[in-house]
């Protein structure tokens, strides 16, 4: 774990009360002792020096003399602004998409319902589980906290999408491009909105609606990927092509 993610609304002055889970992880897993110092941050990316004192942390202004919780601080260079619109998947596949997206530096993740999704919403229990996974992924990777949008219908999501819109489709269309071709004119400040389908992909009607919004159909030049793998493959390709 590189940095402890703390909840800003639980900070009282310079004191942060640890939850049982946080305390157990610091003392029993990481083997930290009272008086040990390390980096912590809140959801707004404010960095603190944290001093362990029993079930509390004493927070102070960040300085470079205090260490991250491992030897490799996270990458601080440019990340392309990626908004991922992921069709709701079955079982725990949503959790994998969220974890991979958070660790890969995605700015915002929104789950969407489409013609081929098996569910139209994320349950309260699932949402709670996803939030816990996001926190773990932030702490493990040191990444900036990813925004999780409210679940949306495809039609609303395609209208909301910003910047350059890519829709990953399972078969070629008239306007289909490779991901490299689709990104050839992208600037560093641009938002890239990426739409990934469920196990059944997107319907032709949904693709037509996307194309009317000037979305670019993209066909990945690879083997057939599972829906949960298509998202991280695409994100990785974008980051590799644009972050050099």
C-alpha positions in Angstrom: 0.0 0.0 0.0 1.5 3.3 -1.0 -0.7 5.8 0.7 -3.6 5.6 3.2 -6.8 7.1 1.9 -8.7 8.8 4.7 -12.1 10.4 4.7 -12.0 14.2 4.9 -15.2 14.4 6.9 -13.6 12.3 9.7 -10.7 14.7 10.2 -11.2 16.7 13.5 -8.6 19.5 13.6 -5.4 17.5 13.1 -6.8 14.2 14.4 -8.2 11.3 12.4 -9.9 8.4 14.1 -9.1 5.1 12.4 -11.7 2.6 11.7 -11.2 -0.9 12.9 -10.3 -2.1 9.4 -7.8 0.8 8.9 -6.2 0.2 12.3 -5.9 -3.5 11.8 -4.3 -3.0 8.4 -1.7 -0.5 9.6 -0.7 -2.4 12.8 -1.3 -6.1 12.0 -0.6 -6.2 8.2 1.9 -3.5 7.6 3.4 -3.9 11.1 3.5 -0.2 11.8 4.1 0.9 15.4 3.0 3.9 17.5 5.2 6.9 16.4 5.7 5.7 12.8 5.0 8.4 10.2 3.8 7.9 6.6 1.8 9.6 3.8 -2.0 9.8 3.9 -4.4 11.6 1.5 -8.1 12.5 1.4 -10.6 12.2 -1.5 -9.7 15.7 -2.7 -6.0 14.7 -3.1 -4.8 16.7 -0.1 -1.6 15.0 1.1 -0.8 14.8 4.9 2.0 13.6 7.1 0.4 11.0 9.3 1.7 10.0 12.7 0.3 6.7 14.2 -0.9 7.1 17.7 -3.0 4.1 18.8 -6.4 4.2 17.1 -5.7 7.8 15.9 -3.6 9.6 13.4 -2.1 13.0 14.0 -2.0 14.9 10.8 0.4 17.6 9.8 1.5 19.5 6.7 2.9 17.4 4.0 6.7 17.3 3.5 9.1 15.2 1.5 10.9 13.8 4.6 7.9 11.5 5.4 7.8 8.3 3.4 5.1 6.6 1.4 4.1 3.2 2.7 6.3 1.4 0.2 9.5 2.3 -1.6 7.8 3.3 -4.9 5.7 6.5 -5.0 3.1 6.6 -7.7 3.8 8.1 -11.2 3.2 11.9 -11.1 3.4 12.6 -14.9 0.6 13.2 -17.4 -2.4 11.0 -17.6 -4.9 11.4 -20.4 -8.3 12.4 -19.2 -10.4 9.2 -19.8 -14.1 8.9 -18.9 -15.1 5.2 -19.1 -18.7 4.3 -19.7 -18.9 0.6 -18.9 -22.1 -1.5 -19.5 -23.2 -3.2 -16.4 -21.7 -6.7 -16.3 -22.6 -9.9 -14.5 -21.4 -11.0 -11.0 -18.1 -9.6 -9.8 -16.9 -8.4 -13.2 -18.0 -4.9 -12.4 -15.6 -5.0 -9.4 -12.7 -6.0 -11.7 -13.4 -3.2 -14.1 -13.5 -0.6 -11.3 -10.3 -1.8 -9.8 -8.4 -1.9 -13.1 -9.8 1.5 -14.1 -8.8 3.1 -10.7 -5.3 1.7 -10.8 -4.8 2.7 -14.5 -5.6 6.4 -13.9 -9.1 6.7 -15.3 -10.7 10.1 -14.3 -14.3 8.9 -14.2 -16.2 5.7 -14.4 -19.9 5.4 -15.1 -21.8 2.2 -15.4 -24.5 2.2 -18.0 -27.5 0.0 -18.9 -27.9 -1.0 -22.6 -30.1 -3.2 -24.7 -27.9 -6.2 -23.9 -27.1 -5.7 -20.2 -28.6 -8.3 -17.8 -29.2 -5.7 -15.1 -30.3 -2.0 -15.3 -28.9 -0.9 -12.0 -26.2 -1.4 -9.3 -27.7 -2.6 -6.0 -26.9 -0.8 -2.8 -24.8 -3.8 -1.6 -22.9 -3.8 -4.9 -22.3 0.0 -4.7 -20.9 -0.4 -1.2 -18.6 -3.1 -2.3 -17.4 -1.0 -5.3 -16.6 1.9 -3.0 -14.5 -0.4 -0.8 -12.6 -1.7 -3.8 -12.0 1.9 -5.0 -10.4 2.8 -1.7 -8.2 -0.3 -1.8 -7.1 0.4 -5.4 -6.3 4.0 -4.5 -4.2 2.9 -1.5 -2.4 0.2 -3.5 -1.6 2.3 -6.6 -1.3 5.8 -5.2 -3.6 7.0 -8.0 -5.8 10.0 -7.9 -9.2 9.1 -6.6 -11.5 8.2 -9.6 -15.0 9.7 -9.8 -17.8 7.2 -10.0 -20.9 8.6 -11.7 -24.5 7.5 -11.1 -25.7 4.6 -13.3 -27.2 5.9 -16.5 -29.1 4.6 -19.5 -27.1 4.4 -22.8 -29.1 7.2 -24.5 -28.5 9.6 -21.6 -24.8 8.6 -21.4 -24.1 9.2 -25.0 -25.6 12.6 -24.9 -23.6 13.5 -21.7 -20.2 12.2 -23.0 -17.5 14.8 -23.5 -14.6 15.3 -25.9 -13.6 12.5 -28.3 -16.1 9.6 -28.0 -15.0 6.1 -28.8 -17.5 3.2 -29.0 -15.9 -0.2 -29.0 -17.9 -2.5 -31.3 -17.6 -6.2 -31.9 -17.7 -6.0 -35.7 -16.6 -3.5 -38.4 -18.9 -0.6 -39.3 -18.7 1.8 -42.2 -16.9 4.4 -40.1 -14.8 2.0 -38.1 -11.2 3.0 -37.2 -8.3 1.5 -35.3 -7.7 2.9 -31.9 -4.5 4.5 -33.2 -6.4 6.2 -36.1 -9.1 7.4 -33.7 -6.6 9.1 -31.5 -4.3 10.7 -34.0 -5.5 14.2 -33.4 -5.9 14.1 -29.6 -4.4 16.8 -27.5 -3.2 16.4 -23.9 -6.0 18.4 -22.5 -8.8 16.5 -24.4 -11.2 14.2 -22.6 -11.7 10.8 -24.2 -15.0 9.1 -23.5 -14.8 5.4 -24.0 -17.9 3.2 -24.3 -17.5 -0.5 -23.6 -20.4 -2.9 -24.1 -21.6 -5.9 -22.0 -21.2 -9.5 -22.9 -23.4 -9.0 -26.0 -21.8 -5.8 -27.1 -23.8 -2.8 -28.4 -26.8 -3.1 -30.6 -26.8 -1.6 -34.1 -29.4 1.0 -32.9 -27.1 2.1 -30.1 -24.1 2.4 -32.5 -26.2 4.5 -34.8 -27.2 6.8 -32.0 -23.5 7.1 -31.0 -22.4 7.9 -34.5 -25.0 10.7 -34.7 -23.1 12.2 -31.7 -19.9 11.9 -33.8 -18.7 8.9 -31.8 -15.9 6.9 -33.5 -16.6 3.1 -33.8 -13.4 1.3 -32.8 -12.5 -2.3 -33.6 -9.6 -3.6 -31.6 -7.1 -5.6 -33.6 -6.9 -8.5 -31.2 -8.6 -11.7 -30.3 -12.2 -11.6 -29.0 -12.0 -10.1 -25.5 -14.3 -10.6 -22.6 -16.2 -7.5 -21.7 -14.2 -6.9 -18.5 -10.9 -7.3 -20.4 -11.9 -5.0 -23.2 -12.0 -2.0 -20.9 -8.5 -2.3 -19.4 -7.0 -3.3 -22.8 -8.5 -0.1 -24.3 -7.4 2.1 -21.4 -3.9 0.7 -21.5 -3.7 1.2 -25.3 -4.8 4.9 -24.9 -2.4 5.6 -22.1 0.5 3.9 -24.0 -0.3 5.8 -27.3 -0.8 9.2 -25.6 1.4 9.3 -22.5 4.7 8.9 -24.3 
